Every structure is written in structure tokens, then in C-alpha cells.
Amino acid sequence: MAIISYAQNFEDVMLWRALQHVERGFYIDVGAQSPDVDSVTRTFSDAGWSGINVEPHPTYHAQLVERRPRDINLRCALGDSRGVATIHLVGATGLSTLDTAIADRHKGIGHPIEQIEVAVETLSTVWARHVPVGQAVHFLKIDVEGFEARVLRGHDWRRHRPWVVVVESTLPNSQEETHSEWEPQMTGAHYDFVYADGLNRYYLAQEMSMLRGAFRYPPNVHDDFVMAPLASARQELAQTRVSLSDAEAGLDLLRAQLAQTEVRLKSELDNERDCRTQVESRLASEAARASGLEAALRGSQDQLALCESSLASKNAQLGQLSEHRDELLRDLAHGAQALDEKARQLDVMSVALEESRARELETGSRAAAAEASLLVARNDVGRLGNELAALYRSRSWRLTAPARFVGRLWRRKRT
């Protein structure tokens, strides 16, 4: 199975080629920096290895504590003796160093520099304190930005022998080699130089010479490895494909839901159309009915106008009849007065007749004259009665009957 290389110069590929047969091995990483970026040990940690990470930079040490819970993570620097030193932190980089001259060069090209005090231990002390008794250290990696010679001097190579030692062997950010000042110490401790990659030199303990063949060639296609950025890109691509597959499944579901929605909407639309047709039919019927009602209303209005006109005419006629009634009433009153007068005259004449009868004996001619006058009066009374009866039978009298009734009611109301 392909491994993922996180190291900046394929150091983990070379070490894996030599040590992949070791299960749950042990390492020491001096100048570990990030637990993931440019890490020589990340591949081994993922494979179940553990070890010791030495990192004085507080930010990177905190990351190691979080990401490497199986490891021993020491926030200190290593040198040739124990003590306290000033470390120059070069921003968020792996260039932090105890070497003041190197720090000044970084500062000269614009890097921000922060100085803090840090404890300094020796590699031999760290080994004695933290490597379990009988535990082999399968590789030691040292990258301390120009302080490598002092770290190597602070170790007891006779007692504590890592199988493979990888040491950065150029000045920081250059190809200028620096191994001449400390390589004799390695060869004197019975370590053989086996490989250089342009940045580091690899040394193999002579007692582990059976691994020498693993360092014959640089990393190549036969090592079956993938660089971390490519692996990350592939993982993102795989996740994207999964997300795309999920999205396509979701899209298929949405399409099915859309199809169902379209069927439902079509059914609802058909129902709406039927309902609309029914409503339009009802509206047309109601419109026709309204038109008929409007026509009937107009007819009724015309009839009302005619009625109002007829009523006005009737009112005029009623006015005329009222005037005629008033005249008839006046005539009737006059007739009644005349009748009363005639009746009084008749009474007077009756009285006179009685008196004349009483005086008949006195004179016959005067009695005949009185009888003649009485006959005339009776004729006048009969004539007036006939005229009054004719008046009661007349059309004018009948037409004015309501007016007379209203008049009586009005007079009663007043009384």
C-alpha cells in the first residue's frame, strides 16, 4: 500500500524503505516543528509508531501536544550541556535557532525575530529519562538550524545507539554544507555515512549494516509513495466525488419529488381549470341573470316613472277634485242653509197656516191663499230634496268620498 510522504525532502520515504518491517517502532525527532507540515515522523506516527519530539517553539510544541498524544513532547532545546539559552523565534517558520549569527541573517532579510529563554538539555539526558529501558530507537533526526554539532556532542554514542541518524547538513536556506565539523564524530562513533539528499546526511550504525541497501538509491517510483499535497488533493477529490454522488442522489430524489410535484400540480391545475370552467359558467349565468335583472330593473324603473307620472296626474286630478269637492261642499252648505231656511219658512207657514185655519172662519179667501203658499213651499222643499239626492248619486260626490272621509278624520282629530 502506498505511503504518504509529509517530509520536505522525502526523508520519511528513505527511512520507511529501511524500517517498514518494524512494527510500532520508536523515534526521536530533535527540532520536530509541526506535527504535520514538513514532518519526518508523521508517516510513522500514522503507522502506529511513537517517540520523543523535542521542540522549543511554544506554538509548534502546543500543536505536537494536541496532535501526538502517544508521543513524549518536550518543550526545550538540546545542546552539549544542560542550562538555559536564548532562542530566536523566526516567526511562524521552522527557522528558529539558538545561533545568534544565523538569527541575524534572518533578521537582515526581513524575518521578524522574537527572543525567549528556553531550557537546554542534552540528547543523552533526554534518552536516559524518556526512552524505556530496552527500547530500540530506530531513527534519530536532528534539524536545529546550525546547532547540530552541539546536539551531537551532547550524546553518549556508546551507550545509546539509534539505528539510523539523519542530520541536516547545510546552512539554513542554503546549499552550503556544514557536515565537516561534526561528521568525524559520527564516524568515530562507528556510524557509516550511507546517503545524502542535498539537505541531510544519513548515518547507519555499523551493527545495523544489513539495512545499508535501503540507502543505495534516492526515492523513486518503486517506493510507492504519494506526496502529502497530492494525497490531500486526492482525499478532497474523493470527498468531492462522495459529495457529488450524494448531491446526484439528492438531485435524483429532487427530480422524483419534482416529477411527483408536477403530477400533483397538473392534477391541481386540471382541477383548477374545471373549477374555473364551472365558475366561468356560473359567472356567465349570473351575468345573464344580472342582465335580465338589469332589464327588469329598467322596466321597473320605467313603470315606476309611469306610475310616478300617473301619480302626479292623479295628484293633480285629486287637487282638482278637492277643489270641486270644496265647491260642492260649499254648494251643499248653501243648499243645506237654503233647506233649513225653507224648513223654517215651512214651520212658520205651518204656524201661520194653523193660525190661518184658526182664522178660516174669518175669511175663506185668506185661507185659500195660505194653502196656495204652503203648496208652493212644499214644492220647493221637494225640489231641494230631489237636488240633494241627485247630488249624492253624482260621480263627483262618489269620487270625493275619500276626501270627505279624510276631511272628517282631520276635523275629528282637531276636535
C-alpha positions in Angstrom: 0.0 0.0 0.0 1.3 3.5 -0.9 2.6 5.7 1.9 2.0 9.4 2.2 5.2 11.5 2.4 4.9 14.6 4.6 8.7 15.4 4.9 10.1 18.3 2.9 12.8 16.3 1.2 11.4 12.7 1.2 13.3 11.8 4.4 10.3 9.7 5.5 10.4 7.7 2.2 14.1 6.8 2.7 13.5 5.8 6.4 10.4 3.9 5.6 12.2 1.9 2.9 14.8 0.8 5.5 12.4 0.4 8.5 9.0 -0.5 7.2 9.4 -4.1 8.6 9.5 -2.7 12.2 6.1 -2.7 13.9 5.4 0.1 16.3 8.9 1.4 16.2 10.4 4.3 18.2 11.9 7.6 17.0 13.5 10.8 18.4 12.8 14.0 16.5 15.0 16.9 17.6 13.7 20.1 16.1 10.3 18.5 15.3 8.5 21.7 14.4 4.9 20.9 13.1 3.3 17.5 13.7 2.0 17.5 10.1 3.8 20.0 7.8 7.3 19.0 6.7 7.2 16.3 9.3 9.6 13.4 9.1 7.7 11.4 11.7 4.0 11.9 10.6 4.1 8.8 8.3 5.5 6.6 11.1 3.0 8.0 13.7 0.2 7.1 11.3 1.6 3.6 11.1 1.4 3.2 14.9 4.9 4.3 15.9 5.6 6.6 18.8 8.6 8.5 20.1 10.0 11.8 21.5 9.5 15.2 19.9 11.8 18.0 21.0 10.5 21.4 20.0 11.3 24.7 21.9 8.9 26.9 19.8 5.7 27.3 22.0 3.3 27.3 19.1 4.6 24.1 17.5 5.0 22.4 20.8 1.3 23.0 21.6 0.4 21.5 18.2 2.5 18.5 18.9 0.9 18.0 22.3 -2.5 18.2 20.6 -1.8 16.0 17.6 0.6 13.5 19.0 -0.9 12.2 22.3 1.1 8.9 22.1 4.4 10.8 21.9 6.5 12.5 24.6 6.6 16.1 23.6 9.4 18.2 25.2 9.5 22.0 25.1 13.2 22.5 25.3 16.3 22.8 23.2 19.3 20.4 23.0 22.9 21.2 23.2 26.2 19.9 24.5 25.4 20.8 28.1 22.3 21.5 30.3 21.3 25.0 31.1 19.2 28.0 29.8 19.7 29.8 26.5 18.1 32.4 24.3 16.3 31.1 21.3 15.5 33.3 18.4 12.0 32.5 17.1 11.7 33.4 13.4 8.0 34.0 13.1 5.8 31.0 12.2 8.6 29.1 10.4 11.0 26.2 11.1 14.0 28.6 11.1 14.1 29.3 14.9 17.6 28.9 16.2 20.0 29.2 19.2 22.7 30.6 16.9 22.7 34.4 17.1 24.6 34.8 13.8 22.1 32.8 11.9 19.2 34.7 13.6 20.9 38.0 12.5 21.0 36.8 8.9 17.2 36.0 9.0 16.6 39.4 10.5 18.6 41.1 7.8 16.3 39.7 5.1 13.1 40.9 6.8 12.1 38.0 9.1 10.5 39.1 12.4 12.6 37.8 15.3 11.4 37.2 18.9 13.7 36.2 21.7 12.7 34.0 24.6 14.5 32.0 27.3 14.4 28.2 26.9 15.7 25.3 28.9 18.6 23.3 27.3 19.0 19.6 27.8 21.4 17.1 26.3 20.4 14.3 24.0 21.9 11.8 26.3 19.8 13.1 29.3 16.6 13.0 27.2 17.4 9.5 26.2 18.0 8.3 29.7 14.9 10.0 31.1 12.3 9.2 28.4 13.4 6.1 26.3 12.1 3.0 28.0 14.7 0.5 29.1 15.4 -2.0 26.4 13.5 0.2 23.8 15.4 0.4 20.5 15.4 3.9 18.9 15.0 3.1 15.2 15.9 6.5 13.9 17.1 9.9 15.2 16.5 13.0 13.2 18.3 16.3 14.0 17.3 19.7 12.5 18.3 22.6 14.7 19.3 25.3 12.3 23.1 25.4 12.8 23.2 23.9 16.3 23.6 20.3 15.1 27.3 19.9 16.2 26.5 20.8 19.8 23.5 18.4 19.9 25.7 15.6 18.6 28.4 16.4 21.2 25.8 16.1 24.0 25.1 12.4 23.3 26.7 9.2 24.6 27.0 7.2 21.4 28.5 4.2 23.1 25.5 3.7 25.4 22.6 5.0 23.3 22.7 3.9 19.7 19.9 4.8 17.3 19.8 2.6 14.2 19.7 5.4 11.7 20.7 9.1 12.2 19.6 11.8 9.9 21.3 15.2 10.4 20.6 18.4 8.5 24.0 19.2 6.9 23.6 22.6 5.2 23.3 26.2 6.5 19.7 27.3 6.8 18.2 28.2 3.4 21.4 27.4 1.5 23.3 24.5 -0.1 26.5 25.3 1.8 27.5 22.1 3.6 28.4 22.1 7.2 28.9 18.4 8.0 32.7 18.6 8.0 32.7 20.0 11.6 30.7 17.1 13.1 30.9 14.1 10.7 34.2 12.8 12.3 32.3 12.5 15.5 29.7 10.2 13.8 32.2 8.1 12.0 34.3 7.9 15.2 31.2 6.6 17.0 31.0 3.7 14.5 28.4 5.2 12.2 28.7 4.9 8.4 27.7 7.6 6.0 25.2 5.9 3.7 23.2 8.7 1.8 22.9 12.4 1.2 19.9 14.1 -0.3 21.2 17.7 -0.7 19.8 18.8 2.7 20.6 15.9 5.1 23.2 13.2 5.6 22.2 9.7 6.7 24.3 7.6 9.0 23.8 3.9 9.8 25.0 2.2 12.9 27.6 -0.4 11.9 25.8 -3.1 13.8 22.8 -2.4 11.5 24.7 -2.8 8.3 22.1 -5.2 6.9 20.0 -2.1 6.2 22.6 -0.4 4.1 21.0 -1.5 0.8 17.9 0.6 1.6 20.0 3.8 1.1 21.5 2.8 -2.2 19.1 4.9 -4.4 17.1 8.1 -3.8 13.3 8.0 -3.5 11.8 6.6 -6.7 8.7 5.1 -8.2 9.4 1.7 -6.6 8.9 3.2 -3.1 5.2 3.5 -3.9 4.6 6.8 -2.1 2.4 9.9 -2.6 3.3 13.4 -1.6 1.1 14.8 1.1 -0.4 17.7 -1.0 -1.3 15.2 -3.7 -2.8 12.8 -1.2 -4.7 15.7 0.3 -5.9 16.6 -3.1 -6.9 13.1 -3.8 -8.7 12.8 -0.5 -10.5 16.1 -1.2 -11.3 14.8 -4.7 -12.7 11.6 -3.2 -14.7 13.6 -0.7 -15.9 15.8 -3.5 -16.9 12.7 -5.5 -18.7 11.4 -2.5 -20.4 14.7 -2.1 -21.1 14.8 -5.8 -22.6 11.3 -5.6 -24.6 12.4 -2.6 -25.6 15.5 -4.5 -26.6 13.4 -7.5 -28.6 11.1 -5.3 -30.2 14.2 -3.7 -30.7 15.5 -7.2 -32.4 12.3 -8.3 -34.6 12.5 -5.2 -35.4 16.1 -6.0 -36.2 15.1 -9.6 -38.5 12.3 -8.4 -40.1 14.8 -6.0 -40.3 17.3 -8.8 -42.0 14.7 -11.0 -44.4 13.9 -8.2 -45.0 17.6 -7.7 -45.5 18.2 -11.4 -48.1 15.4 -11.4 -49.8 16.8 -8.4 -49.6 20.3 -9.8 -51.0 19.1 -13.1 -53.9 17.4 -11.3 -54.4 20.5 -9.2 -54.2 22.6 -12.4 -56.8 20.4 -14.1 -59.0 20.7 -11.1 -58.5 24.4 -11.1 -59.3 24.5 -14.8 -62.5 22.5 -14.2 -63.3 24.7 -11.3 -62.6 27.8 -13.4 -64.8 26.5 -16.2 -67.6 25.9 -13.7 -67.0 29.3 -12.2 -67.0 31.0 -15.6 -70.2 29.1 -16.5 -71.8 30.3 -13.3 -70.4 33.8 -13.9 -71.9 33.7 -17.4 -75.2 32.5 -16.0 -75.1 35.1 -13.2 -74.1 37.7 -15.8 -77.1 36.7 -18.0 -79.3 36.8 -14.9 -77.9 40.1 -13.9 -78.5 41.4 -17.4 -82.1 40.1 -17.1 -82.4 41.8 -13.7 -81.0 45.0 -15.1 -83.5 44.8 -17.9 -86.3 44.1 -15.4 -84.9 46.9 -13.3 -85.0 49.3 -16.2 -88.6 48.1 -17.0 -89.5 48.6 -13.3 -87.9 52.0 -13.4 -89.9 52.8 -16.5 -93.0 51.5 -14.8 -92.1 53.5 -11.7 -91.6 56.6 -13.8 -95.0 55.9 -15.4 -96.5 55.4 -12.0 -94.9 58.5 -10.7 -96.2 60.4 -13.7 -99.6 58.8 -13.2 -99.4 59.6 -9.5 -98.6 63.2 -10.4 -101.5 63.2 -12.8 -103.7 61.6 -10.1 -102.5 64.1 -7.6 -103.4 66.9 -10.0 -106.8 65.3 -10.6 -107.1 64.9 -6.8 -106.3 68.5 -6.4 -108.9 69.4 -9.0 -111.5 67.0 -7.3 -110.6 68.6 -4.0 -111.3 72.0 -5.4 -114.6 70.6 -7.0 -115.4 68.9 -3.7 -114.9 72.1 -1.9 -117.2 73.8 -4.4 -119.8 71.0 -3.9 -119.4 71.3 -0.2 -119.9 75.0 -0.4 -122.9 74.4 -2.7 -124.2 71.7 -0.3 -123.7 74.0 2.6 -125.6 76.7 0.7 -128.3 74.1 -0.2 -128.5 72.9 3.4 -128.8 76.5 4.6 -131.5 77.1 2.0 -133.2 73.9 3.0 -133.0 74.9 6.6 -134.4 78.3 5.7 -137.2 76.7 3.7 -137.9 74.4 6.7 -138.0 77.4 9.0 -140.2 79.1 6.5 -142.4 75.9 6.3 -142.6 75.9 10.1 -143.5 79.5 10.0 -146.0 78.9 7.3 -147.4 75.9 9.2 -147.8 78.0 12.2 -149.3 80.6 10.0 -151.5 78.0 8.4 -152.6 76.9 11.7 -153.3 80.4 12.6 -155.0 80.9 9.3 -157.1 77.9 9.8 -158.0 79.3 13.1 -159.0 82.3 11.2 -160.6 80.4 8.4 -163.7 81.2 9.7 -162.8 84.8 9.5 -162.1 84.7 5.9 -162.2 82.0 3.2 -160.1 83.8 0.7 -157.2 84.2 3.1 -157.2 80.5 3.8 -157.1 79.6 0.2 -154.2 81.9 -0.3 -152.3 80.4 2.7 -152.9 76.9 1.3 -151.6 78.0 -2.0 -148.4 79.4 -0.4 -148.0 76.2 1.7 -148.2 74.2 -1.5 -145.5 76.3 -3.1 -143.3 75.9 -0.1 -143.8 72.1 -0.1 -142.9 72.0 -3.8 -139.7 74.0 -3.0 -138.8 71.5 -0.2 -139.4 68.6 -2.6 -137.3 70.1 -5.3 -134.4 70.8 -2.9 -134.6 67.2 -1.6 -134.5 65.9 -5.2 -131.5 68.1 -5.9 -129.8 66.8 -2.8 -130.5 63.2 -3.7 -129.2 63.8 -7.2 -126.0 65.3 -5.7 -125.5 62.2 -3.6 -125.8 60.0 -6.6 -123.5 62.0 -8.8 -120.0 60.8 -9.8 -118.3 63.8 -8.3 -119.8 63.0 -4.9 -118.6 59.4 -5.1 -115.0 60.5 -6.3 -114.8 63.0 -3.4 -115.9 60.4 -0.8 -112.2 59.6 0.2 -111.5 63.3 0.5 -114.6 63.8 2.6 -113.6 60.9 4.8 -110.1 62.3 5.2 -111.7 65.7 6.0 -113.9 64.2 8.6 -111.0 62.4 10.2 -109.0 65.6 10.1 -111.9 67.5 11.8 -112.3 64.8 14.4 -108.5 64.9 15.1 -108.7 68.7 15.5 -111.7 68.3 17.9 
